[in-house]
Amino acid sequence: MAGHSKWANIQHRKGRQDEKRGAAFSKLAKEITVAAKMGGGDPGFNPRLRLAVDKAKGVNMPKDKIDNAIKKGTGELEGVSYEEIRYEGYGIGGSAVMVDCLTDNKTRTVADVRHAFSKYGGNMGTDGCVAYQFKHCGQLLFAPGTSEDALMEAALEAGAEDVVTNEDGSIEVITGPWEFTTVKETLEKAGFTAEFGEVTMKPENVIELAGDDAVRMQKLLDALEGLDDVQEVYTSAEFDE
């Protein structure tokens, strides 16, 4: 689906993420630790760890913090054991919301997430109630004016799954979640640098919100993202320009 506000929405989200990056170190450290625990401490052989480390480097997380998080995951340093949990629910206007958490206290986390949903006009749902509306994938967004034909040829040759041109002229390159970094680096070598890129849960369809509904939805997302145990929040809501 090629939404007219795709470029503005993703730039808006990127800006908000950049504002919060100082507070992101602890959450990134958790992800690095869990990734290392599950797949080993070598990013070259652990795609999830490589993504987490790249993300940490992208917000200038100090190397010693990255190394210590890996060591906690591999057992070289003592650390907390985290459990992965996903909660699902509905936001304003029936928009879908998924909340990925890493926690050492599930009782606390579910209470905090449920409270945020209820306080800001959402509803927490059951497992699987909205997950089918999202696709786990890598997403690279290129600015309007990028050569569509040249980018498409390079992206598909690099192993991308799809290339989508939006109504606003921006171009999305969709990859498999674990192929994201390889495709991104291959495109950069070919002269195409994305304005924004991430591995995400991409909604298959979006619900556009404007005015008071958009304000209320942003408050809900901010409340969820502000919780210590929450790693990522995904939604099918897009905000009208």
Sequence and secondary structure as in RCSB ss.txt:
>XXXX:A:sequence
MAGHSKWANIQHRKGRQDEKRGAAFSKLAKEITVAAKMGGGDPGFNPRLRLAVDKAKGVNMPKDKIDNAIKKGTG
ELEGVSYEEIRYEGYGIGGSAVMVDCLTDNKTRTVADVRHAFSKYGGNMGTDGCVAYQFKHCGQLLFAPGTSEDA
LMEAALEAGAEDVVTNEDGSIEVITGPWEFTTVKETLEKAGFTAEFGEVTMKPENVIELAGDDAVRMQKLLDALE
GLDDVQEVYTSAEFDE
>XXXX:A:secstr
   TTHHHHHHHHHHHHHHTGGGGHHHHHHHHHHHHHHH S GGG HHHHHHHHHHHHTT  HHHHHHHHHHHHT
SS     EEEEEEEE GGG EEEEEEEES HHHHHHHHHHHHHHTT EE  TTTTGGGEEEEEEEEE TTS HHH
HHHHHHHHT SEEEE TTS EEEEE TTTHHHHHHHHHHTT   SEEEEEEEESS EEE HHHHHHHHHHHHHHH
TSTTEEEEEESEEE  
